[in-house]
Amino acid sequence: MAEVKEQVQEKAGEAREQVKQATGEAREQTRDRVRTEVDRRSTQAGQQVSDTAQAMRRVGETLREEGKDGPAKAAHQAAEQAQRAGRWLEESDADRILRDVEDFGRRKPWAVALGGLALGIAAARFMKASSNERYRSLDTNGAGSPHGLAGRPELPHAGQVKPPAVPATAAPPTASVDPPSAG
């Protein structure tokens, strides 16, 4: 009986080790895939930013030719900043990007907090705008249906109030009024 118990414990221990090993391998594979994807996307973003910098340079040249030196100088400065950012994105791997972002967050936590706030506000505005558009499309696409599309009830537009639904056979309410008693 003791031998069976030892064998069971031994097999359970082996199984635990195999699960740990498989989990570790899966974690490494996932980490490698994420790094590869971040590298690929950062390189693409860097190329797009560099292309934008070239466009800003052309705008600056056009402004300079038109005699607008102030805006032309601003466009060239913005192009230089964009070119540096694009080059950094193209040359950086996932580990460097993460390290640089963490360092920036430690040096300027308020900037990170304000950036998060700005992203949150932008996301809320996007959701609100897409929500309004979705309901407008429900109104135009589901006009013949009492419940709009997909069985959803229609929502009234601003300033439009729908009266409550009353069955056609319902009689209007009547109130009996007793004459005052002369008393």
C-alpha positions as CSV (number, residue, x, y, z in Angstrom):
1,M,0.0,0.0,0.0
2,A,2.8,2.4,0.8
3,E,4.5,1.5,-2.5
4,V,1.3,2.5,-4.4
5,K,1.1,5.8,-2.6
6,E,4.8,6.6,-3.4
7,Q,4.2,5.7,-7.1
8,V,1.1,7.9,-7.2
9,Q,3.0,10.8,-5.6
10,E,6.0,10.2,-7.9
11,K,3.7,10.3,-11.0
12,A,1.9,13.4,-9.7
13,G,5.3,15.1,-9.3
14,E,6.3,14.2,-12.8
15,A,3.0,15.5,-14.1
16,R,3.5,18.8,-12.3
17,E,7.0,19.2,-13.7
18,Q,5.7,18.5,-17.2
19,V,3.0,21.1,-16.8
20,K,5.5,23.6,-15.5
21,Q,7.8,22.9,-18.4
22,A,5.0,23.1,-21.0
23,T,3.7,26.4,-19.4
24,G,7.2,27.9,-19.5
25,E,7.6,26.9,-23.2
26,A,4.2,28.4,-24.1
27,R,5.1,31.6,-22.2
28,E,8.4,31.9,-24.1
29,Q,6.7,31.2,-27.5
30,T,4.1,33.9,-26.7
31,R,6.7,36.4,-25.6
32,D,8.7,35.7,-28.8
33,R,5.6,36.2,-31.0
34,V,4.8,39.5,-29.2
35,R,8.3,40.7,-29.6
36,T,8.3,39.8,-33.3
37,E,5.0,41.6,-33.8
38,V,6.1,44.7,-31.9
39,D,9.3,44.8,-33.9
40,R,7.4,44.5,-37.2
41,R,4.7,47.1,-36.3
42,S,7.2,49.6,-34.9
43,T,9.2,49.3,-38.1
44,Q,6.1,49.9,-40.2
45,A,5.1,52.9,-37.9
46,G,8.6,54.3,-38.2
47,Q,8.4,54.1,-42.0
48,Q,5.0,55.9,-42.0
49,V,6.3,58.6,-39.7
50,S,9.4,59.0,-41.9
51,D,7.1,59.4,-44.9
52,T,5.1,62.0,-43.1
53,A,8.3,63.8,-42.2
54,Q,9.1,63.9,-45.9
55,A,5.7,65.4,-46.7
56,M,6.1,68.0,-44.0
57,R,9.5,69.0,-45.5
58,R,7.8,69.4,-48.9
59,V,5.1,71.6,-47.3
60,G,7.9,73.6,-45.7
61,E,9.6,74.1,-49.0
62,T,6.3,75.2,-50.6
63,L,5.8,77.7,-47.8
64,R,9.3,79.1,-48.1
65,E,8.8,79.5,-51.9
66,E,5.7,81.5,-51.1
67,G,7.7,83.8,-48.8
68,K,6.2,82.4,-45.6
69,D,9.4,81.8,-43.7
70,G,7.9,81.5,-40.2
71,P,5.6,78.7,-41.0
72,A,8.2,77.1,-43.2
73,K,10.7,77.0,-40.3
74,A,8.0,75.5,-38.1
75,A,7.3,72.8,-40.7
76,H,11.0,72.0,-41.1
77,Q,11.4,71.7,-37.3
78,A,8.4,69.4,-37.0
79,A,9.7,67.3,-39.9
80,E,13.1,66.9,-38.1
81,Q,11.3,65.7,-34.9
82,A,9.2,63.3,-36.9
83,Q,12.2,62.0,-38.8
84,R,14.0,61.3,-35.5
85,A,10.9,59.6,-34.1
86,G,10.6,57.5,-37.3
87,R,14.2,56.5,-37.2
88,W,13.9,55.5,-33.5
89,L,10.9,53.4,-34.2
90,E,12.5,51.7,-37.2
91,E,15.8,50.9,-35.3
92,S,14.3,49.9,-32.0
93,D,13.4,46.4,-31.0
94,A,10.5,45.6,-28.5
95,D,12.8,45.5,-25.5
96,R,14.3,48.9,-26.2
97,I,10.9,50.4,-26.8
98,L,9.6,49.0,-23.5
99,R,12.6,50.1,-21.6
100,D,12.4,53.7,-23.1
101,V,8.7,53.9,-22.4
102,E,9.3,52.8,-18.8
103,D,12.1,55.3,-18.3
104,F,9.9,58.1,-19.7
105,G,7.1,57.0,-17.3
106,R,9.5,57.1,-14.3
107,R,10.9,60.5,-15.3
108,K,7.6,62.1,-16.2
109,P,4.7,60.3,-14.5
110,W,2.3,63.2,-14.9
111,A,2.9,63.2,-18.6
112,V,1.9,59.5,-18.7
113,A,-1.2,60.2,-16.6
114,L,-2.2,63.1,-18.8
115,G,-1.6,60.9,-21.9
116,G,-3.8,58.2,-20.4
117,L,-6.5,60.8,-19.6
118,A,-6.4,62.2,-23.2
119,L,-6.6,58.6,-24.6
120,G,-9.6,57.9,-22.3
121,I,-11.4,61.1,-23.4
122,A,-10.7,60.3,-27.1
123,A,-12.0,56.8,-26.6
124,A,-15.2,58.1,-25.0
125,R,-15.8,60.6,-27.7
126,F,-15.2,57.9,-30.4
127,M,-17.6,55.5,-28.6
128,K,-20.3,58.2,-28.4
129,A,-19.9,59.2,-32.0
130,S,-20.0,55.6,-33.2
131,S,-23.0,54.9,-31.0
132,N,-25.0,57.9,-32.4
133,E,-24.1,56.7,-36.0
134,R,-25.2,53.1,-35.2
135,Y,-28.6,54.3,-33.9
136,R,-29.1,56.6,-36.9
137,S,-28.5,53.6,-39.2
138,L,-31.0,51.6,-37.2
139,D,-33.6,54.2,-37.8
140,T,-33.0,54.4,-41.6
141,N,-32.4,50.6,-42.2
142,G,-35.1,49.3,-39.9
143,A,-37.9,51.8,-40.8
144,G,-40.4,49.1,-41.6
145,S,-39.9,47.1,-38.5
146,P,-41.5,48.1,-35.1
147,H,-38.3,47.0,-33.4
148,G,-35.7,48.3,-35.8
149,L,-32.9,45.9,-36.7
150,A,-32.2,42.6,-34.8
151,G,-35.3,43.0,-32.6
152,R,-33.9,46.1,-30.8
153,P,-36.5,48.7,-29.9
154,E,-36.2,52.0,-31.8
155,L,-34.9,55.0,-29.8
156,P,-36.5,58.4,-30.3
157,H,-34.2,61.1,-31.7
158,A,-33.6,64.3,-29.8
159,G,-36.8,66.3,-29.5
160,Q,-38.9,63.5,-30.8
161,V,-41.2,61.8,-28.2
162,K,-43.4,58.9,-29.1
163,P,-46.7,58.5,-27.3
164,P,-47.3,55.3,-25.4
165,A,-48.7,52.5,-27.4
166,V,-52.5,52.1,-26.9
167,P,-54.4,49.2,-28.4
168,A,-56.9,50.3,-31.1
169,T,-59.8,48.7,-29.3
170,A,-59.2,50.4,-26.0
171,A,-61.8,53.0,-25.1
172,P,-60.7,56.3,-23.7
173,P,-61.0,56.5,-20.0
174,T,-64.1,58.1,-18.6
175,A,-64.7,59.5,-15.2
176,S,-68.1,59.7,-13.7
177,V,-68.7,63.0,-12.0
178,D,-71.4,63.0,-9.3
179,P,-73.2,66.3,-9.0
180,P,-72.6,68.1,-5.7
181,S,-75.2,67.2,-3.2
182,A,-77.4,70.0,-2.0
183,G,-77.3,69.5,1.4
